[in-house]
Amino acid sequence: MSCATRPYVLLSCATSIDGYIDDAADQRLLLSNADDLDRVDAVRASCDAILVGAGTVRRDDPRLLVRSAHRRAERVAGGRPASPAKVTLTARGDLDPTARFFTAGESDRLVYCATGALEKTRERVGRLATVVDAGDPVDPDWLLRDLAGRGVRRLMVEGGGTVHAQFLAAGLADELHLVIAPFFVGDGRAPRFVGEGDFPWHPGRRARLAEARQIGDVVLLRYALSDRCADT
Ligand SMILES: NC(=O)c1ccc[n+]([C@@H]2O[C@H](COP(=O)([O-])OP(=O)(O)OC[C@H]3O[C@@H](n4cnc5c(N)ncnc54)[C@H](OP(=O)(O)O)[C@@H]3O)[C@@H](O)[C@H]2O)c1
């Protein structure tokens, strides 16, 4: 598949200094700060769809909506829905229809589901989302082509680690926004940004740092992972 036939893919993640994206406690760990959350909101508002893995839907219960009323109004004035479409993927279909992914806002919702869990998933959330038979296993490359066919030109991937790792290892990311929070988690039970993998960027092929920006007490590192990523 050529790059032009898939959406522009922007990965977004916040980590601790020691590379954790969460801790092992029940509560969701806040890594970002208010100004950075506003920046993330602006990035969301610039996208046609936001994707998170089913693990993040279960663990974080995110709304995945544009928060700023001004940005929502601008999108609507431009003929777009107030918030991007929400997208998730699942192999097991263990999704709760009361999760905010399904209940918050009016955005289109897409669930890319492995064939084996299709019936169960349609029973659970079929009234609330379009459940797509995405084969077994779900291939991120195929998923991106399907999203392009649905008019998605710019996709934000907000995690978690399993999903980020697949897009990175498959060379399907154009840009990475990595935010470093000023503390350590230091708990091996907590998830890290990505685990082991055969990534296209390594000591012999370094990624291009397009920008480093301080945002209060966090730093944003913006990596250009393909030629489609502009420097500014
Ligand atoms: N700091 C941050 O920026 C940030 C952002 C987002 C999330 N997080 C954290 O990340 C953690 C969750 O990460 P995670 O790695 O456990 O979960 P995840 O990446 O959100 O989701 C993994 C799940 O997605 C489904 N999936 C992934 N790839 C698939 C494929 N190719 N085919 C079919 N299904 C696929 C599977 O769902 P099923 O199990 O349903 O089959 C899999 O268990 C949480 O702790 C959350 O707080 C942090």
PDBQT file of the ligand as one rigid body, heavy atoms in Angstrom, charges set to zero:
ROOT
HETATM    1  N1  LIG A 301      -0.074   7.886  28.636  1.00  0.00    +0.000 N 
HETATM    2  C1  LIG A 301      -0.764   7.821  27.514  1.00  0.00    +0.000 C 
HETATM    3  O1  LIG A 301      -0.593   8.672  26.616  1.00  0.00    +0.000 OA
HETATM    4  C2  LIG A 301      -1.761   6.734  27.339  1.00  0.00    +0.000 A 
HETATM    5  C3  LIG A 301      -2.682   6.788  26.282  1.00  0.00    +0.000 A 
HETATM    6  C4  LIG A 301      -3.579   5.735  26.129  1.00  0.00    +0.000 A 
HETATM    7  C5  LIG A 301      -3.529   4.657  26.999  1.00  0.00    +0.000 A 
HETATM    8  N2  LIG A 301      -2.641   4.649  28.008  1.00  0.00    +0.000 N 
HETATM    9  C6  LIG A 301      -2.548   3.503  28.915  1.00  0.00    +0.000 C 
HETATM   10  O2  LIG A 301      -2.313   2.345  28.143  1.00  0.00    +0.000 OA
HETATM   11  C7  LIG A 301      -2.791   1.224  28.868  1.00  0.00    +0.000 C 
HETATM   12  C8  LIG A 301      -3.560   0.363  27.907  1.00  0.00    +0.000 C 
HETATM   13  O3  LIG A 301      -2.652  -0.107  26.939  1.00  0.00    +0.000 OA
HETATM   14  P1  LIG A 301      -2.762  -1.597  26.430  1.00  0.00    +0.000 P 
HETATM   15  O4  LIG A 301      -1.564  -1.863  25.623  1.00  0.00    +0.000 OA
HETATM   16  O5  LIG A 301      -3.096  -2.487  27.570  1.00  0.00    +0.000 OA
HETATM   17  O6  LIG A 301      -4.092  -1.556  25.564  1.00  0.00    +0.000 OA
HETATM   18  P2  LIG A 301      -4.457  -0.872  24.179  1.00  0.00    +0.000 P 
HETATM   19  O7  LIG A 301      -3.286  -0.755  23.270  1.00  0.00    +0.000 OA
HETATM   20  O8  LIG A 301      -5.281   0.338  24.433  1.00  0.00    +0.000 OA
HETATM   21  O9  LIG A 301      -5.459  -1.976  23.636  1.00  0.00    +0.000 OA
HETATM   22  C9  LIG A 301      -5.026  -3.299  23.446  1.00  0.00    +0.000 C 
HETATM   23  C10 LIG A 301      -6.218  -4.084  23.013  1.00  0.00    +0.000 C 
HETATM   24  O10 LIG A 301      -6.662  -3.629  21.738  1.00  0.00    +0.000 OA
HETATM   25  C11 LIG A 301      -7.082  -4.744  20.972  1.00  0.00    +0.000 C 
HETATM   26  N3  LIG A 301      -6.143  -4.915  19.872  1.00  0.00    +0.000 N 
HETATM   27  C12 LIG A 301      -4.921  -4.337  19.720  1.00  0.00    +0.000 A 
HETATM   28  N4  LIG A 301      -4.387  -4.712  18.558  1.00  0.00    +0.000 NA
HETATM   29  C13 LIG A 301      -5.275  -5.534  17.975  1.00  0.00    +0.000 A 
HETATM   30  C14 LIG A 301      -5.304  -6.244  16.738  1.00  0.00    +0.000 A 
HETATM   31  N5  LIG A 301      -4.310  -6.165  15.856  1.00  0.00    +0.000 N 
HETATM   32  N6  LIG A 301      -6.384  -7.007  16.475  1.00  0.00    +0.000 NA
HETATM   33  C15 LIG A 301      -7.410  -7.074  17.336  1.00  0.00    +0.000 A 
HETATM   34  N7  LIG A 301      -7.451  -6.420  18.505  1.00  0.00    +0.000 NA
HETATM   35  C16 LIG A 301      -6.391  -5.659  18.811  1.00  0.00    +0.000 A 
HETATM   36  C17 LIG A 301      -7.092  -5.933  21.899  1.00  0.00    +0.000 C 
HETATM   37  O11 LIG A 301      -8.354  -5.860  22.522  1.00  0.00    +0.000 OA
HETATM   38  P3  LIG A 301      -9.135  -7.086  23.209  1.00  0.00    +0.000 P 
HETATM   39  O12 LIG A 301      -8.366  -7.377  24.457  1.00  0.00    +0.000 OA
HETATM   40  O13 LIG A 301     -10.497  -6.534  23.454  1.00  0.00    +0.000 OA
HETATM   41  O14 LIG A 301      -9.116  -8.200  22.216  1.00  0.00    +0.000 OA
HETATM   42  C18 LIG A 301      -5.971  -5.563  22.855  1.00  0.00    +0.000 C 
HETATM   43  O15 LIG A 301      -6.050  -6.242  24.090  1.00  0.00    +0.000 OA
HETATM   44  C19 LIG A 301      -3.639   1.762  29.996  1.00  0.00    +0.000 C 
HETATM   45  O16 LIG A 301      -2.915   1.624  31.192  1.00  0.00    +0.000 OA
HETATM   46  C20 LIG A 301      -3.814   3.224  29.648  1.00  0.00    +0.000 C 
HETATM   47  O17 LIG A 301      -3.923   4.027  30.784  1.00  0.00    +0.000 OA
HETATM   48  C21 LIG A 301      -1.759   5.663  28.200  1.00  0.00    +0.000 A 
ENDROOT
TORSDOF 0
